[in-house]
Amino acid sequence: MNNNITTIIKKEFARFFGDKRMVFTTVIMPGLLIYIIYSFVVGGIRDTFESDKDYRPKVYVQQMPQLLQPMFEALEMDITDATTMDIESIKPLIENKDIELLVAFPTDFDSAMANYDISDSTLAAPNVLIYSNVTNMESGKAETVVRSILSSYEETICNKFNINALTDETANEEFNLATDEDFMGQILSAMLPFMLIIFLYSGCMAVAPESIAGEKERGTIATLLVTPMNRSHLAFGKIISLSFIALISGLSSFLGVILSLPKFMGSAMEGMPTNIYTTSDYLLILGIILSTVLVLISVISIISAYAKTVKEASTLVLPLMLIIMIVGIPSTIGGGNAQTAISWYFIPIYNSIQAMTGVFSFSYSLINVATTIAINIGYASAFSYVLAKMFNSEKIMFAK
C-alpha cells in the first residue's frame, strides 16, 4: 500500500482511537443501547402481553352438545357446565375477569342442526352465543380457539373429503417439509439484511462528517491540502480508514441485536437451531458488508466535503437514510426471497440487501453475490475519484 495512504490511515486511527469519548459513543454505546432496548424494554413489553403458558382459561358452557364434548375436553381450558346458571349472573364474572368465556348452546342443538336446511329460508340456523371480554387477553384467545372448534365442527357436518387427516397410514407423515434451518433462515433473511444496512449507515454517518467536514471546520484539512500528497491517496486513505471504523461501529450494533435476539423473540426461538450457516456463508456476508461500507463511506464523504460544518454535513446526509429505508423495506416483507435477475445487483445498496437476503435464506447465487461485491467496489472507486477531485477544488474545500 502507498506510504501516503498508510499515513492517512494511521492519522485517522490515531484521531479516532485517541478520543475515548468518541470511541465510547461510536463503538460501545450503539451496541449497548440496542441490547438494553431490545432485551429489557421491548422484551419486557412482549412478556407483558405474552400469556402464561401454564394458565388455563376458565370457560363456562351451557347446553354442551354431546358430539362437541370431546373437543372441548381436549382443550387446555377449565370447562365448567353452567347449564343451570342464568346468563345474566355469569356476565359480571366475565366483566370482572373472574372467568374468560361463556358459550351458550341452544336447547336441542344437535337435533336443530340435523333438521336445519340451508335452502329453507323460513328456518333460522341454530345460534350459539359466545360472551367474552376484549380487555382480557386470555378471554380473546379463548374465544378464538372456541370459534375455531365450532367452525371445524360446522364443516364436518357436510364434509365430503379430508385434508391431511391423521389415519393409520398418515400417523407418522410430515406434511410440512420445511426444515428448522429453512424456517430460521427465512426469519433472519427477512430481518437482518435491512437492519445491517441501517447499522452500517449509522456507523458511517457517525464518523465520516467528523473526519471530512470536521477538519474543514477546524481548518486542519488545509494542512493536508498544501502538502504535495496526491489527492487520490488522501481520498483513498480517508475512505479506507473511515470504512474500518464505521464497520466496527456497525458490527457493534449488530452484535447488540444478535445477543438480544433470544430475549426479543422469546418462545419463537425455542428449539430452533442456532448455528445454521457455514464458514463460506459468513465469508460471503463479510465481503458484502465490507463492499457496502466502502460505498456508504465514499458517498457520505462526498456529501461531507460539500458541507462547511459537521452539523451541516449531518443534515445533508439525512435524506440518504430515507432512500436506504425505501430501498430496504421491501426486503423485510418479501418473505426472505432474493431477486434472481442479475440486473438487480447493479443497483448500489439494493444489491447488498438482496445478496445478504439470498445468503441468509440459503437461496443465493454465487454470481449475484460476486457481482454485488464487484459493483460496490467499482462504485466506491468512482466515488473516491470524485472525492479526490473535490480535494483539488479550492472553491469547495475553502468555501466560507
Secondary structure as GFF3:
##gff-version 3
##sequence-region A 1 400
A	DSSP	alpha_helix	3	17	.	.	.	ID=ss1
A	DSSP	alpha_helix	20	23	.	.	.	ID=ss2
A	DSSP	pi_helix	24	28	.	.	.	ID=ss3
A	DSSP	alpha_helix	29	36	.	.	.	ID=ss4
A	DSSP	pi_helix	37	42	.	.	.	ID=ss5
A	DSSP	alpha_helix	43	49	.	.	.	ID=ss6
A	DSSP	beta_strand	58	62	.	.	.	ID=ss7
A	DSSP	alpha_helix	69	73	.	.	.	ID=ss8
A	DSSP	beta_strand	78	81	.	.	.	ID=ss9
A	DSSP	alpha_helix	87	95	.	.	.	ID=ss10
A	DSSP	beta_strand	101	104	.	.	.	ID=ss11
A	DSSP	alpha_helix	109	115	.	.	.	ID=ss12
A	DSSP	beta_strand	129	131	.	.	.	ID=ss13
A	DSSP	alpha_helix	137	157	.	.	.	ID=ss14
A	DSSP	alpha_helix	180	218	.	.	.	ID=ss15
A	DSSP	alpha_helix	221	225	.	.	.	ID=ss16
A	DSSP	alpha_helix	231	265	.	.	.	ID=ss17
A	DSSP	three_ten_helix	266	269	.	.	.	ID=ss18
A	DSSP	alpha_helix	279	306	.	.	.	ID=ss19
A	DSSP	alpha_helix	310	332	.	.	.	ID=ss20
A	DSSP	three_ten_helix	342	346	.	.	.	ID=ss21
A	DSSP	alpha_helix	350	360	.	.	.	ID=ss22
A	DSSP	alpha_helix	366	391	.	.	.	ID=ss23
A	DSSP	alpha_helix	394	397	.	.	.	ID=ss24
###
